[in-house]
Amino acid sequence: MTDAKAGPEVGTDQPGFDRRLLPPMLLGSVLNPINSTIIAVALVPIGRALGAPASQTAWLVSALYLATSLGQPVVGRLIDIFGPRRLFLLSTGLVGVAGVVGALAPDLGVLIGARVLLGFGTCAGYPAAMALVRSEAERTGRDSPGGVLTALAVANQTIAVVGPLLGGLLIAVGGWRTTFALNVPLAVAAVLLGLLRLPKADPEAVPTERTTGGTTRRESLAARLDLPGMGLFAAMLVSLLLFLMNLHLRDWYLLALAAAAGAAFAMRELRAATPFIDLRVLGGNTPLLATYGRALVAYVVAYSFLYGFTQWTEEGFGLTPFHAGLAQIPMFLLAIGVSIVSGRSTSVRGKLLLGAAGQIVACLVILTLGGDSPLWMLLLVALIFGVPQGLNNLALQNSVYFQADPERTASSAGLLRTFAYIGSMVASSATAASFGQHADTGGLHRLAWVMLGAGVLYLLLTLFDRTLGRAAGHGTRASA
């Protein structure tokens, strides 16, 4: 890790995680989830203000995930090479620019552009945090010192669930534009913390030479970055996500383009001296691939609930944006408690199984809801969803930390988010297809069946994964 020796010095007699790194790590990592969730209660007010139906405002969700899915592994690879500081500062600065553009946007097109900027701007926070955890672990000789992985999971979980409530409060006070303007002070705080707290990269730590077969040669910047590999990866991912955003046979060419770009990407990466994504290593890492698969289906359920259920509570049940966010307080409280308590456990498999069961039960309850259901039924659904919300993110994050190549921690963490966002794109497409022009009860039930199918698949992927026992063994160090 490039910054393993470049961090602020701590007493050498009792080495421990440098707590001064926590504020920028935590704030940077939550910029994406806060923008992912706060928009949930803003979709209906934005649609009313700009005259756009739910099928069009769904692009506000898709645009951010499209940009972030592409940007996370790319920025993560840059962090693996150059260290987190510069990438963190550039990205979080872009978040502030996106906040200004969104707050002043005259139409839906500009607003979608602002969400794209937010997607790219929030790319560095999570990979940078994971890279810092790894570098501090190497410096101190302790895996995840001080339970920092748990702190990251709890922080992300807190923001993810409190986002709709915060969004409803902001909309009630200043309208939907305040949900974009919020990014300006957050970006300023993140940049200042990054300047003051993040370690400067050591130029000597950035590898410029590579030894192959006993021959040492100097590598150019382009070779180390693998720009052709990044370009092919972008073509593959963008084509796939554009297809997923609006599933229809008339768009078959996008799927064909994704397959062609994927094949070219695989050929390039298998031959590259310094690949963007080392498929030879990744392909032999079955536990990590299984974790990525679980992340995809888990987030289909999570984001379908976040966006679909929230829209229904406003349009199908009649709650205001503020009260729609308020209805998720049970999930917020329970998820935080579950994350804190489960962070002390060494069992990854147990967390995943319980999280899968929680998703399935919540989907079954949603199938019983209607426009005349009592309010306590909505609160019950939110409460049940608090269990998987508190368990899944932590278990998946810990799995990647211990399963990934230590030299590619940031890019592996970025790929975890990419698979999660592919799941969110599937969720966004399923939500738009289920609701159409109006988020009614029939559409909610159609969406619930999609969620239930994904939840069952998540359970099966966990039940038949024999590698989880080894990940559980690592969990002891993760919570140390």
VOGU-3710 file (C-alpha; in Angstrom, 3 decimals, decimal comma):
1> mtdakagpev> 0,000/0,000/0,000  1,440/3,272/-1,130  0,807/5,206/2,040  1,603/2,575/4,580  4,636/4,517/5,732  3,434/7,983/4,961  0,760/8,461/7,621  1,003/10,757/10,630  3,344/9,254/13,155  2,002/7,606/16,238
11> gtdqpgfdrr> 3,880/6,491/19,317  6,017/3,541/18,364  5,835/1,956/21,802  2,113/1,242/21,510  1,189/1,210/17,816  -2,494/1,606/17,135  -4,813/2,871/14,446  -4,332/6,616/13,940  -7,706/7,961/15,079  -7,060/11,272/13,299
21> llppmllgsv> -7,787/9,457/10,043  -11,319/8,505/11,085  -13,170/11,816/10,399  -12,170/12,110/6,711  -12,567/8,350/6,250  -16,076/8,290/7,658  -17,276/11,504/6,003  -15,828/10,565/2,622  -17,344/7,087/2,711  -20,864/8,328/3,527
31> lnpinstiia> -21,088/10,915/0,723  -22,327/8,245/-1,663  -24,951/6,585/0,564  -26,352/9,931/1,660  -26,897/10,930/-1,976  -28,177/7,455/-2,792  -30,868/7,530/-0,129  -31,822/11,175/0,257  -33,160/11,214/-3,300  -35,724/8,531/-2,420
41> valvpigral> -38,177/10,986/-0,838  -37,331/13,719/-3,368  -38,381/11,808/-6,492  -42,087/12,582/-6,160  -41,641/16,341/-5,376  -39,130/16,674/-8,239  -41,519/14,921/-10,618  -44,362/17,249/-9,631  -42,213/20,378/-9,890  -40,697/19,488/-13,280
51> gapasqtawl> -43,689/17,663/-14,752  -41,898/14,332/-15,031  -43,473/10,883/-14,405  -41,891/8,225/-12,205  -40,418/6,469/-15,258  -38,361/9,623/-16,028  -37,373/10,606/-12,481  -35,984/7,072/-12,111  -33,049/8,396/-14,168  -32,030/10,474/-11,160
61> vsalylatsl> -31,338/7,193/-9,390  -29,832/5,421/-12,384  -27,506/8,288/-13,371  -25,699/8,302/-10,033  -25,270/4,540/-9,998  -24,139/4,429/-13,609  -21,363/6,934/-12,857  -20,432/5,360/-9,530  -20,416/1,791/-10,838  -17,857/2,838/-13,431
71> gqpvvgrlid> -15,896/5,219/-11,239  -15,448/3,165/-8,057  -13,088/0,463/-9,383  -11,227/2,968/-11,600  -10,639/5,404/-8,749  -9,926/2,472/-6,452  -7,134/1,313/-8,782  -5,692/4,846/-8,864  -5,740/4,866/-5,056  -3,943/1,512/-4,973
81> ifgprrlfll> -1,187/3,065/-7,103  -0,939/6,660/-5,894  -2,486/6,623/-2,428  -5,820/8,048/-1,238  -5,071/11,737/-0,585  -5,108/13,259/-4,073  -8,004/11,191/-5,349  -10,003/11,921/-2,196  -9,514/15,686/-2,528  -10,342/15,818/-6,239
91> stglvgvagv> -13,459/13,670/-5,919  -14,931/15,345/-2,851  -14,346/18,750/-4,451  -16,458/17,570/-7,399  -19,265/16,735/-4,962  -19,502/20,432/-4,053  -19,677/21,430/-7,732  -22,448/18,884/-8,305  -24,375/20,288/-5,327  -24,368/23,772/-6,841
101> vgalapdlgv> -25,431/22,493/-10,284  -28,261/20,443/-8,800  -29,531/23,248/-6,578  -29,757/25,606/-9,578  -30,897/23,081/-12,212  -33,674/24,506/-14,453  -34,899/21,142/-15,795  -34,678/17,400/-15,363  -31,837/17,001/-17,875  -29,496/19,290/-15,933
111> ligarvllgf> -30,564/17,611/-12,707  -29,597/14,216/-14,142  -26,241/15,726/-15,126  -25,738/16,848/-11,520  -26,397/13,313/-10,332  -23,751/12,016/-12,759  -21,248/14,476/-11,264  -22,251/13,306/-7,784  -21,663/9,716/-8,861  -18,107/10,429/-9,981
121> gtcagypaam> -17,476/12,766/-7,039  -18,412/10,209/-4,410  -16,241/7,457/-5,941  -13,110/7,959/-3,840  -14,475/7,987/-0,293  -15,062/4,274/0,294  -12,020/2,865/-1,579  -9,827/5,477/0,141  -11,156/4,425/3,539  -10,503/0,735/2,833
131> alvrseaert> -7,003/1,565/1,590  -6,270/3,500/4,778  -7,533/0,609/6,902  -5,181/-1,734/5,046  -2,163/0,610/5,303  -2,760/1,140/9,022  -3,104/-2,617/9,504  0,288/-3,084/7,833  1,860/-0,316/9,905  0,497/-1,547/13,225
141> grdspggvlt> 0,547/-5,271/12,491  -3,141/-5,576/13,377  -6,007/-6,477/11,023  -8,732/-3,838/11,175  -7,310/-2,173/14,327  -9,894/-0,839/16,736  -12,795/-2,388/14,811  -12,560/0,316/12,120  -14,336/-1,877/9,569  -17,298/-2,042/11,922
151> alavanqtia> -17,199/1,740/12,357  -17,263/2,199/8,572  -20,179/-0,203/8,198  -22,132/1,469/11,007  -21,492/4,943/9,582  -22,626/3,900/6,108  -25,612/2,082/7,535  -26,597/5,061/9,680  -26,523/7,436/6,733  -28,235/4,967/4,411
161> vvgpllggll> -31,245/4,703/6,695  -31,378/8,234/8,045  -31,109/9,639/4,500  -34,853/9,505/3,709  -35,708/11,156/7,042  -33,129/13,892/6,475  -34,367/14,344/2,920  -37,962/14,699/4,076  -36,918/17,292/6,667  -34,920/19,308/4,108
171> iavggwrttf> -37,789/19,217/1,610  -40,246/20,363/4,291  -37,978/23,295/5,188  -36,603/24,446/1,829  -37,936/22,287/-0,995  -36,295/19,493/-2,970  -33,385/21,701/-4,129  -31,983/21,656/-0,598  -31,248/17,934/-0,999  -28,666/18,930/-3,626
181> alnvplavaa> -27,420/22,053/-1,826  -26,560/19,894/1,208  -23,571/18,582/-0,754  -21,806/21,950/-0,709  -21,076/22,119/3,056  -20,415/18,361/3,140  -17,843/18,684/0,351  -16,152/21,663/2,010  -15,867/19,751/5,288  -14,518/16,640/3,524
191> vllgllrlpk> -11,881/18,602/1,584  -10,701/20,429/4,688  -10,482/17,211/6,697  -8,646/15,542/3,844  -6,111/18,359/3,632  -5,516/18,318/7,382  -5,636/14,607/8,191  -4,858/12,383/5,191  -1,219/11,311/4,765  0,707/12,652/1,786
201> adpeavpter> 1,824/10,040/-0,687  5,458/9,023/-0,662  6,705/9,379/-4,284  9,196/6,553/-3,700  6,345/4,248/-2,689  4,700/4,524/-6,122  6,081/1,625/-8,199  7,724/2,707/-11,473  9,608/-0,529/-12,247  8,471/-4,090/-12,833
211> ttggttrres> 10,573/-7,244/-12,766  9,585/-10,067/-15,131  11,701/-13,171/-15,668  14,675/-11,582/-13,949  14,493/-8,469/-16,175  13,659/-5,139/-14,583  12,083/-2,475/-16,771  10,597/0,941/-16,131  6,858/1,238/-16,628  5,125/4,330/-17,970
221> laarldlpgm> 2,175/5,910/-16,214  -0,176/4,652/-18,955  1,094/1,087/-18,513  0,590/1,184/-14,762  -2,928/2,549/-15,198  -3,843/0,139/-18,048  -5,885/2,762/-19,898  -7,059/0,340/-22,636  -8,332/-2,016/-19,942  -10,168/0,820/-18,207
231> glfaamlvsl> -11,721/1,901/-21,518  -12,976/-1,582/-22,359  -14,290/-2,014/-18,812  -16,177/1,285/-19,164  -17,689/0,241/-22,504  -18,789/-3,110/-21,067  -20,280/-1,664/-17,891  -22,040/1,326/-19,475  -23,635/-0,874/-22,169  -24,789/-3,400/-19,567
241> llflmnlhlr> -26,206/-0,792/-17,210  -28,006/1,084/-19,989  -29,655/-2,222/-20,921  -30,604/-2,940/-17,313  -32,064/0,538/-16,815  -34,795/-0,129/-19,380  -35,124/-3,859/-19,976  -36,576/-4,402/-23,456  -35,812/-6,716/-26,370  -35,502/-3,727/-28,735
251> dwyllalaaa> -32,307/-2,804/-26,885  -30,653/-6,173/-27,547  -27,751/-4,414/-29,233  -26,661/-2,964/-25,868  -26,380/-6,456/-24,425  -24,432/-7,582/-27,506  -22,112/-4,580/-27,179  -21,565/-5,370/-23,490  -20,696/-8,980/-24,341  -18,257/-7,924/-27,079
261> agaafamrel> -16,593/-5,320/-24,856  -16,439/-7,875/-22,038  -14,690/-10,425/-24,251  -12,183/-7,805/-25,447  -11,655/-6,684/-21,844  -10,925/-10,239/-20,709  -8,419/-10,778/-23,533  -6,686/-7,496/-22,718  -6,470/-8,111/-18,971  -5,150/-11,650/-19,356
271> raatpfidlr> -2,288/-10,344/-21,513  -1,506/-7,041/-19,763  1,679/-6,880/-17,677  -0,080/-4,662/-15,105  -3,843/-5,219/-15,605  -6,525/-2,849/-14,354  -8,372/-5,856/-12,910  -6,177/-8,932/-12,589  -8,572/-11,560/-13,909  -6,025/-14,321/-13,344
281> vlggntplla> -6,036/-13,615/-9,619  -9,738/-12,730/-9,435  -10,770/-15,799/-11,395  -8,986/-18,053/-8,900  -10,507/-16,280/-5,924  -13,844/-18,099/-5,682  -14,753/-16,702/-2,231  -14,403/-13,110/-3,476  -16,448/-13,807/-6,610  -19,185/-15,340/-4,444
291> tygralvayv> -19,172/-12,240/-2,256  -19,630/-10,020/-5,316  -22,547/-12,188/-6,462  -24,205/-11,930/-3,058  -23,741/-8,165/-3,067  -25,548/-7,873/-6,391  -28,699/-9,744/-5,343  -28,719/-8,321/-1,797  -28,824/-4,785/-3,146  -31,573/-5,605/-5,630
301> vaysflygft> -33,744/-6,164/-2,567  -32,359/-3,276/-0,499  -32,704/-0,617/-3,187  -36,065/-1,854/-4,435  -37,303/-1,311/-0,897  -35,573/2,039/-0,526  -36,955/3,552/-3,718  -40,043/1,510/-4,510  -41,516/1,228/-1,021  -40,773/4,886/-0,246
311> qwteegfglt> -42,479/6,072/-3,451  -45,502/3,927/-2,650  -45,815/5,338/0,867  -46,124/8,794/-0,723  -48,268/8,092/-3,796  -50,065/4,882/-2,871  -50,509/5,460/0,859  -50,625/9,277/0,945  -47,737/10,220/3,257  -45,811/13,477/2,824
321> pfhaglaqip> -42,087/13,225/2,004  -41,252/14,093/5,609  -43,603/11,478/7,040  -42,379/8,906/4,494  -38,885/9,406/5,888  -40,226/9,366/9,435  -41,840/5,976/8,804  -38,370/4,494/8,344  -37,155/5,452/11,821  -37,734/1,879/13,122
331> mfllaigvsi> -35,403/0,569/10,417  -32,861/3,285/11,282  -32,818/2,451/14,981  -32,776/-1,323/14,607  -30,156/-1,333/11,818  -27,742/0,725/13,889  -28,211/-1,532/16,908  -27,822/-4,686/14,818  -24,641/-3,343/13,164  -23,043/-2,451/16,491
341> vsgrstsvrg> -23,934/-5,756/18,159  -23,107/-7,968/15,174  -19,789/-6,180/14,674  -18,540/-8,020/17,763  -19,382/-11,423/16,296  -16,865/-13,562/14,384  -19,525/-15,246/12,212  -19,867/-14,006/8,636  -22,115/-16,869/7,578  -24,547/-16,257/10,442
351> klllgaagqi> -24,906/-12,578/9,522  -25,560/-13,410/5,872  -28,146/-16,106/6,630  -30,049/-13,933/9,091  -29,895/-11,011/6,662  -31,323/-13,184/3,886  -34,130/-14,421/6,135  -34,975/-10,842/7,133  -35,274/-9,781/3,486  -37,567/-12,702/2,660
361> vaclviltlg> -39,880/-12,095/5,620  -40,113/-8,353/4,853  -41,032/-9,073/1,205  -43,796/-11,438/2,299  -45,247/-8,759/4,587  -45,134/-6,178/1,749  -47,338/-8,494/-0,319  -50,078/-8,022/2,301  -50,005/-4,207/2,214  -52,626/-1,980/0,608
371> gdsplwmlll> -53,675/1,652/0,524  -55,977/1,072/3,505  -53,448/-0,826/5,621  -52,882/0,513/9,152  -49,778/2,656/9,640  -48,296/0,120/12,057  -47,979/-2,341/9,148  -45,673/0,074/7,323  -43,632/0,514/10,475  -43,438/-3,266/10,877
381> valifgvpqg> -41,997/-3,663/7,364  -39,403/-0,975/8,087  -38,549/-2,665/11,379  -38,042/-6,067/9,740  -35,842/-4,530/7,040  -33,652/-3,082/9,777  -32,210/-6,565/10,408  -30,761/-7,195/6,902  -29,806/-3,520/6,588  -27,688/-3,847/9,710
391> lnnlalqnsv> -26,145/-7,227/8,819  -25,527/-7,466/5,076  -23,334/-4,419/4,512  -21,031/-5,299/7,405  -20,694/-8,965/6,417  -20,008/-8,202/2,745  -17,489/-5,489/3,571  -15,571/-7,686/6,008  -15,570/-10,540/3,499  -13,962/-8,399/0,777
401> yfqadperta> -11,336/-7,009/3,157  -10,051/-10,474/4,021  -10,637/-12,169/0,657  -9,041/-9,538/-1,604  -5,408/-9,253/-2,679  -3,873/-6,821/-0,128  -2,209/-4,868/-2,961  -5,605/-4,267/-4,554  -7,712/-3,511/-1,498  -9,097/-0,203/-2,800
411> ssagllrtfa> -9,968/-1,492/-6,279  -11,519/-4,660/-4,784  -13,624/-2,480/-2,463  -14,597/-0,412/-5,490  -15,682/-3,560/-7,311  -17,860/-4,511/-4,342  -19,656/-1,193/-4,755  -19,867/-1,760/-8,522  -21,689/-5,067/-8,037  -23,916/-3,434/-5,441
421> yigsmvassa> -24,760/-0,656/-7,890  -25,495/-3,135/-10,663  -27,996/-4,552/-8,189  -29,355/-1,066/-7,619  -29,749/-0,572/-11,379  -31,738/-3,794/-11,588  -33,816/-2,494/-8,671  -34,347/0,867/-10,387  -35,422/-0,824/-13,613  -37,731/-3,192/-11,728
431> taasfgqhad> -39,245/-0,259/-9,822  -39,902/1,738/-13,000  -41,388/-1,302/-14,768  -43,568/-2,212/-11,772  -44,971/1,280/-11,181  -45,115/2,843/-14,652  -46,745/6,248/-14,347  -47,953/5,884/-10,766  -46,652/4,128/-7,631  -49,849/2,233/-6,757
441> tgglhrlawv> -50,424/-0,867/-4,641  -50,529/-3,234/-7,612  -47,101/-1,995/-8,684  -45,771/-2,436/-5,153  -46,882/-6,067/-5,109  -45,261/-6,727/-8,510  -42,050/-5,223/-7,188  -42,297/-7,317/-4,015  -42,279/-10,529/-6,071  -39,046/-9,409/-7,778
451> mlgagvlyll> -37,563/-8,613/-4,372  -38,645/-11,990/-3,004  -36,969/-13,829/-5,876  -33,708/-11,941/-5,294  -33,938/-12,606/-1,556  -34,325/-16,351/-2,091  -31,336/-16,356/-4,483  -29,272/-14,512/-1,865  -30,183/-17,173/0,683  -29,199/-19,993/-1,685
461> ltlfdrtlgr> -25,863/-18,351/-2,562  -25,093/-18,231/1,138  -26,303/-21,719/2,055  -24,185/-23,437/-0,606  -20,999/-21,370/-0,182  -18,548/-23,628/1,661  -15,849/-20,939/1,766  -17,716/-18,839/4,340  -16,272/-20,877/7,211  -12,807/-19,540/6,389
471> aaghgtrasa> -14,146/-15,986/6,185  -15,655/-16,454/9,615  -12,257/-17,401/10,940  -10,887/-14,107/9,674  -13,764/-12,322/11,345  -12,006/-12,662/14,668  -9,304/-10,293/13,487  -11,818/-8,036/11,772  -13,482/-7,145/15,024  -10,343/-6,999/17,114
//
